[in-house]
Amino acid sequence: MLEVQKSPNLTRRPIAMKFESERTGPSKNKLVRKTFAMLRSFKSRDEWLTSLELSQRAHLPKASGHRLVQTLEEIGAIVRGPNGRYRLGMMFVSLFHNVAIDELLRGAAAPVLQDVLSSLGFTLHMGILEGGMVTYICKVAGKSGFPAHTKINAQHEAYCSALGKILLGGLSADSLESFLLDGEFISLTPGTITDRSALRAEVEKARLLGYAVDHEESSLGVCCVAVPVCDADGHIIAAISACGETSQMSGEKQDEAIGALWAAAKAISQKLAPLPDPR
């Protein structure tokens, strides 16, 4: 029997192909992830950071982080100030105008809330804070669900709704105080909280617990619970709620709704910011 010898080229080629794949595939993905990690290092539009601070927040070595900072400056993604610090550049201003935030949130939330509807049966909403009011950007309700008379893009008072308490909890201390001092709070039902100190305490309670309750504060016979939807940095960007008749939203059923909303909020957040930590 003849012994067939393998060609050396056949044994080396797969290894070479593997190295080539590593150079053209994952390395590019890593660069994209590192870039977004650095851009997300800015906690606000007005924050100025040094090259070293950006590298540290993005968990990048000083040298490679500095090279990335220089590239981002060249393309206008960040700008350098006179003190050597950097902030987000005009590129993001132009990109932001082309993004419909409410549509992104609605697109991520609708299928998730539809799943929650099938298990709970309550009417579900997603809202954002605009001008001190809650704007409904998503609503999911079944034929047998609670007939909440709300519409997409309609607004509701923030101080007497579960959604509003959650969203107010996402404000800075100064912004919350400005809201509390801006005019009087009108009582819509005997349960409406109109005292500023009591409302401040209610917002803080919602922030600590991770959920808020509206027990007939805006409409008699209606109870709602809400939880926050956060971005990758933990900032509240929206809130989702479940509404039903007070007799149906109590005890174990309320706890079940809160748990389902927490799971839904996590799923929505992961849809909005799916990038993992680049480390």
C-alpha positions in Angstrom: 0.0 0.0 0.0 1.3 3.4 -0.9 1.6 6.0 1.8 0.0 9.2 0.7 1.8 12.2 2.1 -0.1 15.4 2.7 1.0 18.5 1.0 2.6 21.1 3.3 0.6 23.8 1.7 -2.7 22.1 2.7 -1.7 22.0 6.3 -0.6 25.6 6.5 -3.4 27.2 4.5 -6.2 26.9 7.1 -3.9 28.5 9.6 -3.1 31.4 7.3 -6.7 31.8 6.5 -7.6 31.9 10.1 -5.0 34.7 10.8 -6.4 36.6 7.8 -9.9 36.3 9.1 -8.8 37.6 12.5 -7.2 40.6 10.8 -10.2 41.6 8.7 -13.1 40.5 10.9 -12.9 40.8 14.7 -10.3 43.5 14.7 -12.6 45.8 12.8 -15.4 45.0 15.1 -13.2 45.7 18.1 -12.3 49.1 16.7 -15.9 50.0 16.2 -16.7 49.0 19.8 -13.8 50.9 21.2 -14.9 54.0 19.2 -18.4 53.9 20.6 -17.1 53.1 24.1 -15.1 56.3 23.9 -18.0 58.4 22.6 -20.2 57.1 25.3 -17.7 58.2 27.9 -19.2 61.7 27.7 -22.0 61.8 30.4 -23.5 65.0 29.0 -23.3 67.2 25.9 -21.5 69.9 27.8 -18.9 67.7 29.5 -15.2 68.4 28.7 -12.7 65.5 29.2 -9.0 65.1 28.7 -7.6 62.4 26.4 -6.5 60.4 29.4 -10.0 60.6 31.0 -11.6 59.4 27.8 -9.2 56.5 27.6 -9.8 55.5 31.2 -13.5 55.7 30.9 -13.4 53.6 27.7 -11.0 51.1 29.4 -8.3 51.7 26.7 -4.5 51.9 27.0 -3.3 55.5 27.1 -1.4 55.3 23.7 -4.2 53.7 21.6 -6.8 55.9 23.4 -4.9 59.0 22.4 -4.7 57.9 18.7 -8.4 57.3 18.7 -9.0 60.7 20.2 -7.0 62.3 17.4 -9.0 60.4 14.8 -12.3 61.4 16.3 -11.2 65.0 16.4 -10.1 64.9 12.7 -13.6 63.7 11.6 -15.4 66.2 13.8 -16.9 63.7 16.2 -15.2 65.6 19.1 -13.7 69.0 19.4 -10.7 70.2 21.3 -11.0 73.2 23.6 -8.3 75.8 24.5 -7.5 73.9 27.7 -6.7 70.7 25.9 -10.0 69.0 26.8 -12.5 67.5 24.5 -16.3 67.5 24.1 -18.8 66.1 21.6 -18.6 67.9 18.2 -21.1 69.2 15.7 -21.3 65.9 13.9 -23.6 64.7 16.7 -25.8 67.7 16.5 -26.4 67.1 12.8 -26.9 63.3 13.4 -29.3 64.0 16.2 -31.6 66.1 14.0 -32.0 63.1 11.7 -33.0 60.7 14.5 -36.6 60.5 15.7 -36.2 59.4 19.3 -39.8 58.6 19.9 -39.9 56.3 16.8 -36.8 54.5 18.0 -38.3 54.0 21.5 -41.6 52.9 20.0 -40.0 50.5 17.6 -38.1 48.8 20.5 -41.0 48.9 22.9 -44.0 47.8 20.9 -43.2 44.1 20.4 -42.0 43.7 24.0 -45.1 45.3 25.4 -47.3 43.2 23.1 -45.8 40.1 24.9 -46.5 41.7 28.3 -50.1 42.4 27.2 -50.7 38.7 26.4 -49.6 37.7 29.9 -51.1 40.6 32.0 -54.1 41.8 30.0 -53.6 45.4 31.3 -53.3 48.4 28.9 -49.6 49.3 28.5 -48.0 52.7 27.8 -44.5 54.1 27.1 -44.0 57.8 27.9 -41.2 60.4 27.8 -41.0 63.7 29.6 -41.4 66.8 27.5 -42.0 70.3 28.9 -42.9 68.9 32.3 -45.6 66.7 30.8 -45.7 63.0 30.0 -46.0 62.4 26.2 -47.4 59.0 25.3 -45.2 57.5 22.5 -46.5 53.9 22.6 -49.7 52.2 23.6 -50.6 48.5 23.5 -54.1 47.4 24.5 -56.2 44.3 23.7 -59.9 44.0 23.1 -60.5 42.8 26.6 -58.0 45.1 28.2 -58.7 48.2 30.3 -60.1 50.9 28.0 -57.6 53.7 28.8 -58.6 56.8 26.9 -55.1 57.8 25.7 -53.6 58.4 22.3 -50.1 58.4 20.9 -48.5 61.9 21.2 -51.1 63.0 23.6 -49.8 64.5 26.9 -50.7 64.0 30.5 -49.7 65.7 33.8 -46.5 64.2 35.2 -47.3 65.0 38.9 -50.3 62.7 39.1 -49.2 59.7 37.0 -47.0 56.7 37.6 -45.2 57.4 34.4 -44.6 61.0 35.5 -43.2 60.0 38.9 -40.6 57.7 37.2 -39.6 60.3 34.6 -39.4 63.1 37.3 -37.1 60.8 39.2 -34.7 60.9 36.2 -34.2 64.7 36.5 -31.3 66.4 38.3 -32.1 67.8 41.7 -32.1 71.4 40.3 -34.5 70.4 37.4 -36.8 68.6 39.8 -37.0 71.7 42.1 -37.7 73.9 39.1 -40.6 71.6 38.1 -42.0 71.6 41.7 -41.9 75.4 41.9 -43.4 76.0 38.5 -47.0 76.7 39.2 -49.7 75.0 41.3 -50.7 71.3 41.1 -54.4 70.9 40.4 -56.3 68.2 42.2 -58.0 65.8 39.7 -59.3 63.4 42.2 -59.3 63.2 46.0 -56.1 61.1 45.8 -54.1 63.6 43.7 -50.9 64.7 45.4 -50.7 68.5 45.3 -48.3 69.3 48.1 -44.8 69.9 46.9 -43.0 68.2 49.8 -45.3 65.1 49.5 -44.7 65.0 45.7 -40.9 65.3 46.2 -41.0 62.4 48.6 -43.1 60.3 46.3 -40.7 60.9 43.4 -37.8 59.9 45.7 -39.6 56.8 46.8 -40.2 55.8 43.2 -36.5 56.4 42.4 -35.4 54.2 45.3 -37.9 51.4 44.7 -37.6 51.3 41.0 -41.3 51.6 40.4 -44.1 54.1 40.9 -47.8 53.7 41.6 -50.7 56.0 40.6 -53.6 54.9 42.9 -56.6 56.8 41.5 -54.5 60.1 41.5 -55.5 61.1 38.0 -58.8 59.2 37.5 -61.2 57.5 39.9 -61.3 53.7 39.6 -57.9 53.5 37.8 -54.6 52.3 39.1 -51.3 52.3 37.2 -47.8 51.1 37.9 -44.7 52.2 36.0 -41.0 51.4 35.9 -38.0 53.2 34.2 -36.4 52.4 30.9 -32.7 53.3 31.1 -29.9 53.8 28.6 -26.5 52.0 28.8 -25.3 54.4 31.4 -28.3 53.9 33.7 -30.0 57.2 32.8 -33.8 57.2 32.6 -34.9 57.9 29.0 -38.5 56.7 29.2 -41.0 54.8 31.4 -43.4 52.1 30.7 -46.7 51.4 32.7 -49.6 49.1 33.1 -53.0 50.4 33.8 -56.2 48.7 35.0 -59.2 49.0 37.2 -58.3 49.5 40.8 -60.1 46.3 41.9 -57.9 44.3 39.4 -54.5 46.1 40.2 -53.9 45.2 43.8 -51.9 42.8 45.9 -50.3 39.9 43.9 -51.6 41.2 40.6 -49.8 44.5 41.1 -46.6 42.7 42.1 -46.9 40.6 39.0 -47.3 43.7 36.8 -44.3 45.4 38.3 -42.2 42.3 37.7 -43.3 42.0 34.1 -42.6 45.6 33.5 -39.1 45.3 35.0 -38.4 42.4 32.6 -39.8 44.4 29.7 -37.8 47.5 30.5 -34.6 45.4 30.6 -35.5 43.9 27.2 -36.2 47.3 25.7 -32.9 48.8 27.0 -31.0 45.9 25.5 -32.6 46.5 22.1 -31.7 50.2 22.3 -28.1 49.7 23.4 -27.0 46.2 22.4 -23.3 46.8 22.4 -21.5 44.9 25.2 -18.6 46.3 27.3 -15.5 46.3 24.9 -13.2 45.0 27.6 
